[in-house]
């Protein structure tokens, strides 16, 4: 029965991962309109609708429409506040353009329901497990299935925020140099976008796109601070907006912010270095020391056992 439970839970988890991957599937940059028109022009006759559908992968032909329909149904049943909070978290994690909030919520529900049903089917008929353990494991497994995507999203958010914190001082240095050289702040942001390809430069690129579409720069910068949710970025953007409103030199503000962010990064690195010995205690105590004891004391124990003293000690 334990093997059956493991197989069912493994199948449910794999299905959930497949659903997440389908939801994250972004359109390929290589599959452009020109390439498809050239491919159609090289054919002797235009393909039929059935041939076009059969040429698509199974995930896009079957699984993706099912997931979208399920996401639409769940989205209508889910409160708007939950969808909006999910959208904000996906935006902070840099996944808003790849995963729709309704699809993410649908994946949570599918995983929770799948693991719950698997536990009910496998545990309720079992006779060797006490009834209180069954009623404890089933809700626990269901909650675990619901929160696995949340834990994955939280990991993505932390990774993105750490990357932005590390890249911010260097980006501020480049912004300072460009502004002091005579460029405007928008042109300086474009230089950052042109030079680097990371999460921070992508956020600056989004700000420039919104400005080109007619959005006020301070509103675009505030939206960037909300979508990143990093205290250092929020402080930097607040200083830039205040300098722009009060007429203060942006170059001086950038210089001050650059020095401050470098000090913060150094202090953060020193803090992590102080935490390292504490984090190493458990691996050393439970992994390294036992291995050393086995290597160093093992031969001595074998020699002692085979010697004349073994009869006196054992």
C-alpha positions in Angstrom: 0.0 0.0 0.0 2.9 2.4 0.7 4.3 1.8 -2.8 0.9 2.6 -4.2 0.7 5.8 -2.3 4.1 6.9 -3.5 3.3 6.1 -7.1 0.0 8.0 -7.0 1.6 11.0 -5.3 4.5 11.0 -7.7 2.0 10.9 -10.7 0.1 13.8 -9.2 3.2 15.9 -8.6 4.5 15.2 -12.1 1.1 16.2 -13.5 1.3 19.5 -11.5 4.8 20.2 -12.8 3.5 19.6 -16.3 0.7 22.0 -15.7 3.1 24.7 -14.4 5.4 24.2 -17.4 2.5 24.5 -19.8 1.3 27.7 -18.0 4.9 29.1 -18.2 5.3 28.3 -21.9 6.0 31.6 -23.6 5.8 32.1 -27.4 9.0 31.3 -29.0 10.9 34.2 -30.5 12.0 32.1 -33.4 8.4 31.3 -34.4 7.8 34.6 -36.0 5.1 35.6 -38.6 7.7 35.9 -41.4 9.0 32.4 -40.8 5.5 30.9 -40.9 4.6 32.8 -44.1 7.8 31.5 -45.7 7.0 28.0 -44.6 3.5 28.2 -46.1 4.9 29.7 -49.3 7.3 26.8 -49.8 4.4 24.3 -49.7 2.7 23.0 -52.8 -0.7 23.4 -51.3 -1.9 25.1 -48.2 -2.3 22.7 -45.3 -5.7 21.8 -44.0 -7.0 22.8 -40.6 -6.6 19.2 -39.4 -3.0 19.0 -40.5 -2.2 22.3 -38.8 -3.8 21.0 -35.5 -2.0 17.6 -35.8 1.4 19.4 -36.3 1.1 21.1 -33.0 2.6 19.5 -29.9 0.4 17.4 -27.6 0.8 19.9 -24.8 -0.5 22.8 -26.9 -3.2 20.8 -28.7 -4.8 19.1 -25.7 -3.3 20.0 -22.3 -3.1 23.8 -22.8 -6.7 24.3 -23.9 -7.9 22.1 -21.0 -5.8 24.1 -18.5 -7.1 27.4 -19.9 -10.7 26.3 -19.7 -10.1 25.1 -16.1 -8.4 28.3 -15.3 -11.3 30.3 -16.7 -13.8 28.4 -14.6 -11.7 28.7 -11.4 -11.1 32.3 -12.1 -14.8 33.0 -12.1 -15.2 31.2 -8.8 -12.1 32.8 -7.2 -12.4 36.2 -5.5 -11.0 39.1 -7.4 -8.7 40.0 -4.5 -7.0 36.6 -4.6 -6.5 36.9 -8.4 -5.0 40.4 -7.9 -2.7 39.3 -5.1 -1.5 36.4 -7.3 -0.9 38.8 -10.2 1.2 41.1 -8.0 3.3 38.2 -6.7 3.8 36.9 -10.3 4.8 40.5 -11.2 7.3 40.6 -8.4 8.7 37.2 -9.4 9.1 38.4 -13.0 6.6 35.8 -14.3 3.6 37.9 -15.1 4.3 37.7 -18.8 4.6 33.9 -18.7 1.9 32.7 -16.3 -1.6 34.1 -16.0 -2.9 34.5 -12.4 -5.9 32.3 -13.1 -3.7 29.5 -14.4 -1.5 29.7 -11.3 -4.5 29.5 -9.1 -5.9 26.6 -11.2 -2.6 24.7 -10.8 -2.8 25.2 -7.0 -6.4 23.8 -6.9 -5.5 20.9 -9.3 -2.5 19.9 -7.1 -4.5 20.1 -3.9 -7.4 18.1 -5.3 -5.1 15.6 -6.9 -3.1 14.9 -3.8 -6.2 14.9 -1.6 -8.0 12.3 -3.9 -4.8 10.2 -4.1 -4.5 10.1 -0.3 -8.2 9.3 0.1 -8.1 6.5 -2.4 -4.9 5.0 -1.0 -5.3 5.5 2.8 -8.9 5.0 3.5 -9.0 1.3 2.5 -5.7 0.6 4.4 -6.2 -1.3 7.6 -2.8 -1.0 9.1 -3.0 2.7 9.6 -4.9 4.2 12.6 -7.9 6.3 11.7 -6.6 9.4 13.3 -3.4 9.2 11.1 -5.6 9.0 8.0 -7.6 12.1 8.9 -4.4 13.9 9.7 -2.5 12.9 6.5 -5.3 13.7 4.1 -5.8 17.4 5.0 -2.0 17.8 5.4 -1.3 16.4 1.9 -4.1 18.6 0.4 -2.6 21.7 2.0 0.9 20.7 0.8 -0.4 20.4 -2.8 -2.0 23.8 -2.5 1.1 25.5 -1.2 3.8 23.8 -3.3 3.3 26.3 -6.2 3.3 29.2 -3.6 6.7 27.9 -2.2 8.0 27.7 -5.8 6.9 31.2 -6.5 8.4 32.5 -3.3 11.7 31.0 -4.3 11.5 32.7 -7.7 10.7 36.0 -6.0 13.7 35.8 -3.6 16.1 34.9 -6.4 14.9 37.8 -8.5 15.1 40.3 -5.6 18.6 39.1 -4.7 19.8 39.5 -8.3 18.3 43.1 -8.3 20.0 44.0 -5.0 23.4 42.8 -6.3 23.1 44.6 -9.6 21.7 47.9 -8.3 25.0 49.6 -7.1 26.7 48.9 -10.5 23.7 50.2 -12.4 23.7 53.4 -10.2 27.4 53.9 -11.0 26.6 53.7 -14.8 23.6 56.0 -14.4 25.8 58.5 -12.5 28.5 58.5 -15.1 26.0 58.9 -17.9 24.1 61.8 -16.3 27.3 63.6 -15.3 28.5 63.2 -18.9 25.4 65.2 -20.0 22.8 62.5 -20.8 19.3 62.7 -19.5 18.0 60.3 -17.0 16.0 58.4 -19.6 19.0 58.1 -21.9 21.1 56.9 -18.9 18.5 54.2 -18.2 18.7 53.2 -21.9 22.5 52.7 -21.5 21.9 50.4 -18.6 19.4 48.4 -20.6 21.9 48.3 -23.5 24.8 47.2 -21.5 23.3 44.5 -19.2 20.8 41.8 -19.5 19.5 41.0 -16.0 16.3 41.6 -14.0 17.2 45.2 -13.1 17.9 46.1 -16.8 14.6 44.4 -17.8 12.8 46.6 -15.2 14.4 49.7 -16.6 13.4 48.6 -20.1 9.8 48.3 -19.0 9.9 51.8 -17.6 11.2 53.2 -20.9 8.5 51.4 -22.8 5.8 52.8 -20.6 7.3 56.3 -20.9 7.3 55.9 -24.7 3.6 54.9 -24.5 2.8 58.2 -22.8 3.1 57.3 -19.1 4.6 59.9 -16.8 8.1 59.0 -15.7 7.4 59.2 -12.0 4.4 57.0 -12.4 6.4 54.5 -14.4 9.2 54.5 -11.8 6.6 54.0 -8.9 5.2 51.0 -10.8 8.7 49.6 -11.2 9.2 49.9 -7.4 5.9 48.1 -6.8 6.7 45.4 -9.3 10.2 44.8 -7.8 9.4 45.2 -4.1 13.0 45.7 -3.1 13.6 48.3 -0.4 16.8 49.6 -2.0 15.1 50.2 -5.3 12.2 51.9 -3.6 14.6 54.2 -1.8 16.4 55.0 -5.0 13.2 55.7 -6.9 11.8 57.9 -4.1 15.0 60.0 -4.1 14.9 60.4 -7.9 11.2 61.4 -7.9 11.8 63.9 -5.1 14.8 65.4 -6.8 12.8 65.7 -10.0 9.9 67.5 -8.2 12.2 69.8 -6.2 14.6 70.6 -9.1 17.6 69.1 -7.4 20.5 67.9 -9.5 19.8 64.3 -10.4 23.6 63.7 -10.8 24.2 64.5 -7.2 21.4 62.4 -6.0 22.6 59.5 -8.1 26.1 59.9 -6.7 24.8 59.8 -3.1 22.5 56.8 -3.8 25.4 55.0 -5.5 27.7 55.4 -2.5 24.9 54.4 -0.1 23.9 51.3 -2.0 27.5 50.1 -2.1 27.7 50.6 1.7 24.5 48.6 2.0 25.8 45.8 -0.2 29.0 45.6 1.8 27.1 45.5 5.1 24.8 42.8 3.7 27.8 40.7 2.6 29.4 41.1 6.1 26.1 40.0 7.7 26.0 36.9 5.5 29.6 36.1 6.3 28.8 36.3 10.1 25.9 33.9 9.6 28.2 31.3 7.8 29.7 29.7 10.9 26.2 29.2 12.4 24.9 27.7 9.2 27.9 25.3 9.0 27.4 23.9 12.5 24.7 21.3 11.5 26.5 20.0 8.4 29.7 19.7 10.4 28.1 18.1 13.4 25.9 15.6 11.5 27.9 15.0 8.3 31.6 15.8 8.6 32.4 14.7 12.2 30.8 11.3 11.9 32.8 10.6 8.7 36.0 11.7 10.4 35.3 9.5 13.4 34.6 6.5 11.2 37.8 7.1 9.2 40.1 7.8 12.2 38.7 5.5 14.8 37.4 2.7 12.6 40.8 1.0 12.0 41.7 1.4 15.7 38.4 -0.3 16.7 39.0 -3.2 14.4 42.6 -3.6 15.7 41.3 -3.5 19.3 38.7 -6.1 18.6 41.2 -8.5 17.1 43.7 -8.0 19.9 44.0 -9.8 23.2 42.3 -7.0 25.0 39.0 -7.7 23.2 38.2 -10.5 25.6 38.7 -8.3 28.5 36.6 -5.4 27.1 33.8 -7.2 25.3 
